[in-house]
């Protein structure tokens, strides 16, 4: 067991490494929701695009559950909005929409087993083969959200079946209370300097305007990106953990 505080400190002190040493070749990025790709690895995507090694980005869920009480933004409209947001975000990072794919799983109900899980894993495998991806990159298994857990399980299974490398990036696990005990050991992995892409990453995150509480104003209980998360993910480096 390890405390979240110890894990955070370990992540923050992982060695800096070049992109090619962290993830040589092409990468398949699996994001649980539209915005996790920008929050967790927007700098990685931008640096990959700058080097001409275009990643494949797959969004697992449709994002329909962020504002369940909104009358002006029913699920179908919100799904369309969030699709457009992720397209806008990736364009800012330098990635064209032909490299973006959607699994269209239900937000907050992504499967962790069963037929829909297997179908999703098969899709990831097919995409990785078609685009010759050497690495799967998804959210940390410690992210405290059911869809993040599902994404980690899907990417883990796809990587195992293809004998590919699996790396993870923390999003919500940055916000775990320091005293939280986690079933883990001291991590190995790297930090990638994204200082030259920091303003681009900020712009990509901001492109997810429905998640900032300004676009959708008729659901007081709706999701709003919290400052304690943004302050941890908008830094001059990103963390990638070896699994």
Secondary structure, 3 states (H helix, E strand, C coil): CEEHHHHHHHHHCCCECCHHHHCCCEEEEEECCCCHHHHHHHHHHHHHHHCCCCCEEEEEECCCCCCCCCCCCCHHHHHHHHHHHHHHHHHHHCCCHHHEEEEEECCCCCCCCHHHHHHHHHHHHHHHHHCCEEEEEEECCCCCCHHHHHHHHHHHHHHHHHCCEEEEECCHHHHCCCCCEECCCCCCEEEEECHHHHHHHHHHHHCCHHHCCCCCCCCCCCCCCCHHHHHHHCCCEEEEEEC
